[in-house]
Amino acid sequence: MCSRIALSGIVFLLMALTATAGVEVTNGVVLLPSDDSIAPFNRPFNLAGRSLTFTRTGPESYSEQSGPLQFDDDRGTLLTLDRTTKSVVYNIAGFDFPFFGRTIRTLYVSQLLAIYLDVPALPPPLTVYQWGDAELIADGKAVIAPMLSTSRGVGSFLPPTVYVKEAADRVVITWWEDTRSLAVQAVLFSNGDIRFSYRSIANIEGGALIITSGKEAWRTLV
């Protein structure tokens, strides 16, 4: 009798739920619409098909604007990465890139979807899926990253190949991998502006979009 009562209660609940707008039952599974009362921290987002432009407004500040995709199909020259550091040194030939009160010529381009302005540390061990907030704050290195990942974060898919293309007013870095639909660009402009473009971004288990000097005043403990 108790089982029948419980079953009747479940059937009544399903009937009540399916009468609610947006609720569906598929193969016996109740699908609920996203709602703050059900999943208060659910804030999904998708960068695919978008570009983010960071306009330099001062020595240590940027304004940000999201817009339609701007992607250079000419990826330029394939870079040869060091197998241990998963990065390569690239020297800007045509201009000094202004960044947080200094000018940059040497870039340390990482396979893990990041550009370091200081010598990067070795990639984290394969047990690390994603950099947490504390690690990002504590690292203390200048980095420009459209999606800073880890070796584990790219999963079992092939790591991206990395290309560079330089023009008079910009350097374009492209991370590309056909087998997992990954096509991401970072553009450093000679005036200090930065643009991240995401033609497609898939099969990354964790990543962080970050622009930091690694030396911001708020990092100093008082």
C-alpha positions in Angstrom: 0.0 0.0 0.0 2.8 2.4 0.8 4.4 1.7 -2.5 1.2 2.4 -4.3 0.8 5.7 -2.5 4.3 6.7 -3.2 3.9 5.8 -6.9 0.7 7.7 -7.1 2.4 10.7 -5.6 5.2 10.5 -8.2 2.6 10.3 -11.0 0.7 13.3 -9.6 4.0 15.2 -9.3 4.9 14.4 -12.9 1.5 15.6 -14.1 1.9 18.8 -12.1 5.3 19.4 -13.4 4.5 18.8 -17.1 1.6 21.3 -16.7 4.2 23.9 -15.9 5.5 25.9 -18.9 8.8 24.7 -20.2 8.9 21.3 -18.4 9.2 18.2 -20.5 9.4 14.4 -19.9 11.7 12.6 -22.3 12.3 8.9 -21.9 11.1 9.0 -18.3 13.4 11.9 -17.4 11.9 15.2 -16.2 13.6 18.2 -17.9 13.2 21.4 -16.0 13.9 24.9 -17.4 16.8 26.8 -15.9 15.5 28.8 -13.0 17.2 30.7 -10.1 15.0 28.9 -7.6 16.2 25.5 -9.0 19.8 26.2 -10.0 20.8 29.6 -8.5 24.4 29.5 -9.7 23.7 28.3 -13.3 25.2 31.0 -15.5 26.1 29.3 -18.8 27.8 31.3 -21.5 29.1 30.6 -24.9 32.0 32.5 -26.6 31.8 30.7 -29.9 31.2 33.0 -32.8 32.1 36.1 -30.8 35.0 38.5 -30.4 35.9 40.4 -27.2 37.8 43.7 -27.7 39.8 45.2 -24.8 40.5 48.9 -25.6 43.4 50.4 -23.6 42.1 53.4 -21.7 45.2 54.0 -19.6 48.5 52.4 -18.5 46.7 49.9 -16.3 43.1 49.9 -17.5 40.9 48.6 -20.4 37.3 48.9 -21.5 35.7 45.8 -22.9 33.2 45.2 -25.7 31.7 42.0 -27.0 30.7 41.9 -30.7 30.4 39.7 -33.8 33.2 37.4 -34.7 36.3 39.0 -36.3 38.7 36.2 -37.4 41.7 36.3 -39.7 41.5 33.2 -41.9 45.2 33.6 -42.9 46.8 32.0 -39.8 50.4 32.9 -40.9 53.4 30.8 -39.8 53.2 27.6 -37.8 55.3 27.8 -34.6 57.5 25.0 -33.3 56.8 24.5 -29.6 59.1 23.2 -27.0 57.7 19.8 -25.8 58.6 20.4 -22.2 57.3 24.0 -21.7 54.6 23.7 -24.4 55.6 27.2 -25.4 57.7 29.1 -27.9 59.5 32.5 -27.8 58.3 35.0 -30.4 59.9 38.4 -30.8 57.7 41.2 -32.3 59.6 42.7 -35.2 57.6 45.8 -36.0 56.6 47.6 -32.8 56.8 47.8 -29.0 53.6 46.5 -27.4 52.5 48.8 -24.5 51.3 46.7 -21.5 50.7 47.9 -17.9 53.4 50.6 -17.9 56.0 48.8 -19.9 56.6 47.9 -23.5 56.9 44.4 -24.7 58.8 42.8 -27.6 59.2 39.2 -26.4 56.2 36.9 -26.2 56.1 33.5 -24.7 53.3 31.8 -26.6 51.9 28.8 -24.9 50.1 25.9 -26.5 47.6 26.1 -23.6 45.8 29.2 -25.1 47.9 31.9 -23.4 50.6 34.5 -24.2 53.0 35.1 -21.3 55.0 38.4 -21.1 57.3 36.8 -18.6 59.0 33.4 -18.7 56.2 31.0 -17.9 56.4 28.2 -15.3 56.2 24.6 -16.5 52.6 23.4 -17.2 50.8 22.0 -14.1 50.7 18.3 -13.6 48.2 16.2 -15.4 46.1 15.9 -12.3 45.1 19.6 -12.6 42.0 20.2 -14.7 41.8 23.9 -14.4 43.5 26.8 -12.7 41.4 28.0 -9.7 41.0 31.7 -8.7 43.7 31.4 -6.1 46.2 30.0 -8.5 45.5 32.7 -11.0 45.9 35.5 -8.4 49.0 34.0 -6.8 50.9 33.2 -10.0 52.3 36.8 -10.3 53.1 36.5 -14.0 52.0 38.8 -16.8 49.7 36.9 -19.1 47.2 37.6 -21.9 45.0 34.5 -22.4 41.8 34.0 -24.3 41.3 30.7 -22.5 44.2 29.7 -20.3 44.0 25.9 -19.9 46.0 23.0 -18.6 47.3 19.9 -20.2 44.6 17.9 -18.4 42.1 20.5 -19.4 42.3 19.7 -23.1 41.3 16.1 -22.3 42.2 13.3 -24.6 42.0 15.4 -27.7 45.1 16.6 -29.7 46.6 19.8 -28.3 46.2 22.8 -30.7 48.8 23.9 -33.2 49.8 27.5 -32.9 50.4 30.1 -35.6 51.6 33.7 -35.7 51.0 36.4 -38.3 52.5 39.9 -37.9 51.4 43.1 -39.7 52.5 46.7 -39.2 50.0 47.4 -36.4 49.3 43.9 -34.9 50.4 40.4 -34.1 47.8 37.7 -34.5 48.2 34.4 -32.5 46.0 31.5 -33.6 45.3 28.3 -31.7 43.9 25.7 -34.1 42.9 22.0 -34.0 40.4 20.5 -36.5 39.8 17.3 -34.6 38.1 19.0 -31.7 36.8 22.1 -33.4 39.1 24.6 -31.8 39.9 27.9 -33.5 40.8 30.8 -31.2 42.8 34.0 -31.9 44.4 36.7 -29.8 45.4 39.9 -31.5 47.8 42.4 -29.9 47.6 45.8 -31.5 50.5 48.3 -31.6 48.4 50.8 -29.6 48.0 48.3 -26.7 44.5 47.1 -27.6 43.7 43.4 -27.3 41.2 41.3 -29.1 40.1 37.7 -28.4 38.1 35.9 -31.1 36.4 32.5 -30.8 35.4 31.0 -34.1 34.9 27.7 -32.3 35.8 26.4 -28.9 35.0 22.9 -27.9 36.3 20.0 -25.8 38.1 22.1 -23.2 37.3 20.9 -19.7 38.4 24.1 -18.0 39.9 27.5 -18.9 40.3 31.1 -17.8 40.0 34.3 -19.8 42.6 36.6 -18.2 44.6 39.8 -18.8 47.0 40.6 -16.0 50.3 42.3 -15.3 50.8 39.9 -12.4 51.9 43.0 -10.3 48.6 44.8 -9.7 48.5 46.9 -6.5 45.6 44.9 -5.1 47.9 41.8 -5.0 50.0 43.5 -2.2 48.9 42.4 1.3 48.5 45.4 3.7 
